[in-house]
Amino acid sequence: MEVARQLRAIDRSSSFGNARVVRQIFEKAVTNQARRIRNVSLPTRAVLMTLEASDI
């Protein structure tokens, strides 16, 4: 839901590129995921592959 809210809030001028915004949201989520799991001593594969709502 957070991603949908962010996409709706964007000014959609003629030069708007949805893919760029989605990529930026994804990259920020991956960074937040890394921060979240950096102190996990032995993260499982599932933990490494899962983005949580708090990451977005």
HUKA-V215343 format. One record per residue. SS is DSSP state (2 for helix, 1 for strand, 0 for the rest). PHI is phi as a letter, one per 30 degrees, with the letter a starting at -180 (999 if undefined). PSI is psi in whole degrees, -180 to 180 (none if undefined). Layout:
BEGIN
ss=SS phi=PHI psi=PSI
ss=SS phi=PHI psi=PSI
END
This chain:
BEGIN
ss=0 phi=999 psi=-36
ss=2 phi=d psi=-42
ss=2 phi=d psi=-43
ss=2 phi=d psi=-41
ss=2 phi=d psi=-43
ss=2 phi=d psi=-42
ss=2 phi=d psi=-37
ss=2 phi=d psi=-28
ss=0 phi=d psi=-8
ss=0 phi=d psi=137
ss=0 phi=d psi=122
ss=0 phi=c psi=75
ss=0 phi=d psi=179
ss=0 phi=d psi=-21
ss=0 phi=c psi=10
ss=0 phi=d psi=132
ss=0 phi=b psi=104
ss=2 phi=e psi=-39
ss=2 phi=d psi=-39
ss=2 phi=d psi=-44
ss=2 phi=d psi=-44
ss=2 phi=d psi=-42
ss=2 phi=d psi=-43
ss=2 phi=d psi=-41
ss=2 phi=d psi=-44
ss=2 phi=d psi=-45
ss=2 phi=d psi=-39
ss=2 phi=d psi=-39
ss=2 phi=d psi=-41
ss=2 phi=d psi=-41
ss=2 phi=d psi=-44
ss=2 phi=d psi=-37
ss=2 phi=d psi=-45
ss=2 phi=d psi=-42
ss=2 phi=d psi=-39
ss=2 phi=d psi=-40
ss=2 phi=c psi=4
ss=0 phi=d psi=-26
ss=0 phi=c psi=6
ss=0 phi=d psi=120
ss=0 phi=d psi=-45
ss=0 phi=b psi=78
ss=0 phi=d psi=139
ss=0 phi=d psi=167
ss=2 phi=e psi=-41
ss=2 phi=d psi=-41
ss=2 phi=d psi=-42
ss=2 phi=d psi=-25
ss=2 phi=c psi=0
ss=0 phi=c psi=126
ss=0 phi=c psi=129
ss=0 phi=c psi=163
ss=2 phi=e psi=-36
ss=2 phi=d psi=-21
ss=2 phi=d psi=-27
ss=0 phi=c psi=none
END
